[in-house]
Amino acid sequence: MSGQTTPVLLKNGPKKAKWTIALAHGAGASMSNRFMDSFAEGLADKGFQVVRFEFPYMAERGRTGRKRPPDREAVLRETWKLVIESLGNERLIIGGKSMGGRIASLVADEFQVAGLVCLGYPFHPSGKPDKLRIEHLQDIQTPTLILQGTRDKFGDKTEVDGYALADTVRTHWLPDGDHSFQPGKNSDRTVEQNYKNAIRQIVRFIAEIDGDMQVE
């Protein structure tokens, strides 16, 4: 027994939505910040129920104010398991920011969720392109959408286009975006444009899985 309990769930959007999207935070920021709020609110406005939660180490930070590194992978996986079990895997899309999406990708097939959405996937540690985190993405069965900035230091377009990923994996590129989809200082794009672009792609992705859903 792990002793873990289901984390507190923060929900946006209609309670009786046909589809639920569960999103986990990245390694360094909580479930409530500009990035996570923008996606939760934006997807809720499209009619989805969006569920956010925190891994144990981040929940502890919220209680004590003390920073500590992420939990062991086994704990992160178990947290996702508890969230999926509480929501049910039917018409459930899981994913999240960076580490949160990566851990979701490691459990997606096991728990047979309907789809996976990664918001900035950490294909490798920054500055270490030889230490790839893609083995499971080469044969993943779950329909997968990876939203990635073209200049992401954890896997840019030049790098990722050379990876042999499963046919179930689709990567959509956000122009001039970094790991948080923020364009460069001299870009003619805004981060809000990249957020909207990403949300539009998520809606289309889920519509394809659904088959009956109408996209504006």
C-alpha positions in Angstrom: 0.0 0.0 0.0 1.4 3.4 -1.0 -0.6 5.3 1.7 -1.4 8.0 -0.8 -4.8 9.6 -1.0 -6.5 11.2 -4.0 -5.3 14.8 -4.3 -7.6 17.8 -4.1 -9.2 18.4 -7.5 -9.7 21.9 -8.9 -12.4 21.9 -11.5 -13.4 24.3 -14.3 -16.2 24.1 -16.8 -19.6 22.3 -16.8 -20.0 19.4 -14.3 -21.9 17.3 -16.9 -19.5 17.9 -19.8 -19.2 15.0 -22.2 -15.4 15.1 -22.0 -13.1 15.7 -19.0 -9.5 16.8 -19.4 -7.2 16.2 -16.4 -4.1 18.4 -16.4 -1.0 18.1 -14.1 1.5 20.8 -13.4 5.1 21.0 -14.4 8.0 20.4 -12.0 8.5 23.9 -10.8 5.1 25.5 -10.6 1.7 24.7 -9.0 -1.6 23.9 -10.7 -2.5 27.6 -10.5 -0.4 30.0 -12.5 -0.8 32.0 -15.7 -0.1 28.9 -18.0 -2.3 26.4 -16.2 -5.1 29.0 -15.6 -5.1 29.9 -19.3 -5.6 26.4 -20.5 -8.1 25.4 -17.8 -10.2 28.5 -18.4 -9.8 28.4 -22.2 -10.8 24.7 -22.5 -13.7 25.2 -20.0 -15.0 27.9 -22.2 -15.1 25.3 -25.0 -17.4 23.1 -23.0 -15.0 20.7 -21.4 -14.7 19.9 -17.7 -11.0 20.6 -16.8 -9.6 19.0 -13.7 -6.3 20.1 -12.1 -4.4 18.6 -9.2 -1.0 18.7 -7.5 1.5 16.0 -6.8 2.3 15.5 -3.1 5.5 17.6 -3.1 3.8 20.6 -4.6 0.8 20.3 -2.3 3.2 20.2 0.6 4.9 23.4 -0.8 1.5 25.1 -0.7 1.0 24.1 2.9 4.5 24.9 4.3 5.9 27.4 1.8 9.1 25.2 1.6 10.4 24.1 -1.8 11.5 20.6 -2.4 12.2 18.5 -5.6 9.6 16.5 -7.3 8.5 13.1 -5.8 9.9 9.9 -7.1 8.5 8.7 -10.4 6.6 5.9 -8.6 4.8 8.5 -6.4 4.0 10.7 -9.4 2.5 7.7 -11.3 0.5 6.7 -8.3 -1.0 10.2 -8.0 -2.1 10.0 -11.6 -3.6 6.6 -10.9 -5.7 7.9 -8.1 -6.9 10.8 -10.2 -7.9 8.6 -13.1 -9.7 6.2 -10.8 -11.6 9.0 -9.2 -12.7 10.4 -12.6 -13.1 7.2 -14.5 -11.2 6.6 -17.8 -14.3 6.8 -20.1 -14.2 10.1 -22.2 -11.1 11.1 -20.2 -8.2 13.0 -21.7 -5.1 13.3 -19.5 -1.9 15.3 -19.8 -0.4 18.5 -18.6 2.6 20.8 -18.5 6.1 19.4 -19.1 6.7 16.8 -16.3 3.0 16.5 -15.6 2.3 15.5 -19.2 5.4 13.2 -19.3 4.1 11.2 -16.3 0.7 11.1 -17.9 2.2 9.7 -21.0 3.8 6.9 -19.0 0.4 5.7 -17.6 -1.9 6.5 -20.5 -1.9 3.0 -22.0 -2.0 1.3 -18.7 -5.2 3.0 -17.6 -6.7 3.0 -21.1 -7.7 6.7 -21.2 -9.2 8.1 -24.3 -6.4 10.5 -25.2 -3.2 12.3 -24.1 -2.3 16.0 -24.4 1.2 17.2 -23.5 1.7 20.9 -23.1 5.4 21.2 -23.8 6.9 17.7 -23.6 10.4 17.4 -22.1 11.9 15.2 -24.8 15.3 15.5 -23.0 16.8 17.6 -20.2 17.8 21.1 -21.2 21.3 21.0 -22.8 21.3 17.2 -22.9 19.8 16.2 -26.2 21.4 12.7 -26.0 19.3 11.8 -22.9 16.0 11.2 -24.6 12.7 10.4 -22.9 10.9 9.0 -25.9 11.2 5.2 -25.7 7.5 4.7 -24.6 6.4 7.3 -27.2 7.7 5.0 -30.0 4.9 2.4 -29.3 2.3 4.3 -27.3 -1.3 3.1 -28.2 -3.2 6.1 -26.8 -4.0 8.9 -29.3 -1.5 11.6 -28.4 -1.2 15.3 -29.1 2.0 17.1 -28.2 2.0 20.9 -28.3 5.5 22.2 -28.6 7.2 25.5 -29.0 9.5 25.6 -32.1 12.4 26.8 -29.9 11.7 24.6 -26.9 15.1 23.9 -25.1 13.7 20.5 -24.1 13.1 19.5 -27.7 12.9 22.0 -30.6 11.4 21.3 -34.0 14.7 20.4 -35.7 15.3 17.8 -33.0 11.8 16.3 -32.6 11.2 16.0 -36.4 14.1 13.5 -36.4 12.5 11.2 -33.7 10.7 8.0 -34.7 7.5 8.4 -32.7 4.5 6.1 -32.9 1.8 6.8 -35.5 -0.5 7.6 -32.7 1.5 10.7 -31.8 0.9 14.0 -33.4 3.1 17.1 -32.7 1.7 20.6 -33.3 4.2 23.4 -33.4 3.6 26.8 -31.8 5.5 29.5 -33.7 8.6 30.9 -31.9 7.4 29.4 -28.6 9.7 28.3 -25.7 8.9 25.6 -23.2 5.9 27.6 -21.9 4.9 28.8 -25.5 6.3 32.2 -24.8 7.6 33.9 -28.1 11.0 35.7 -28.2 11.2 39.3 -27.3 11.4 40.4 -31.0 8.6 38.1 -32.2 5.5 39.4 -33.9 3.5 36.8 -32.0 2.2 36.9 -28.4 1.9 34.1 -25.9 -1.9 34.5 -25.9 -1.9 33.7 -29.6 0.0 30.5 -28.9 -2.3 29.6 -26.1 -5.3 30.1 -28.4 -3.6 28.1 -31.1 -2.9 25.2 -28.7 -6.5 25.2 -27.3 -7.9 25.1 -30.8 -5.7 22.1 -31.6 -6.8 20.3 -28.4 -10.5 20.8 -29.4 -9.9 19.4 -32.9 -8.0 16.5 -31.4 -10.8 15.5 -29.1 -13.4 16.0 -31.8 -11.5 13.5 -33.9 -11.5 11.0 -31.0 -15.2 11.7 -30.4 -16.4 11.4 -34.0 -19.7 13.2 -33.3 -18.4 16.5 -31.8 -18.9 19.6 -33.8 -15.9 22.0 -34.1 -16.5 25.7 -34.6 
